[in-house]
Amino acid sequence: MNAPAEIRPADVVVIGCGNPNRSDDGVGPHVISLLREPPPPAGMRLFDAGTDGMAVLYRARGATHLVIVDARIPEGNPGTIHEVPGSVLENPPAPSLNLHDFRWDNALYAGRRIHGAEFPTQVSVLLIEAETLALGLSLSAPVAEAARRVAARIREMAGEWLSR
């Protein structure tokens, strides 16, 4: 495993979560690829964490702002975007011997306790409601459009944070 990139204190870290082999569940990594072109501004770091909650814990350390992007369970409104403060979604991990059970919401909870002041104080989570989570390599049309809107929103947020 590669060591995490060094992060300066003013950095914005954006982490895309999800499995690109499960159709719309891959929206987090897809947003990261959209944010890579054109290249992100100085001070903004992008990571595709896939389904690795531990990556969120380590990649966020040292940043002042963290944005997580993931799919949300389908409930009949595919492409709906939910922007939620990370503090609302922090969740202690359930006792388990399986690291696959450690998700980004658990990483937010654990990261704050393990890294203390080195963990971002500003955490935003952007969830995009999926149309399908079936096996597949492409996003549904409404989720692909929502991914473009989320990428634009993240650029807007990062621009505001980095200009301070």
Secondary structure, DSSP 8 states (H G I E B T S, - for coil): --------TT-EEEEEES-TTBGGGGHHHHHHHHHTSS---TTEEEEEEET-HHHHHHHSTT-SEEEEEEEE---S-TT-EEEEEHHHH-----S-S-GGG--HHHHHHHHHHHHGGGS-SEEEEEEEE-S--SSBSS--HHHHHHHHHHHHHHHHHHHHHHT-
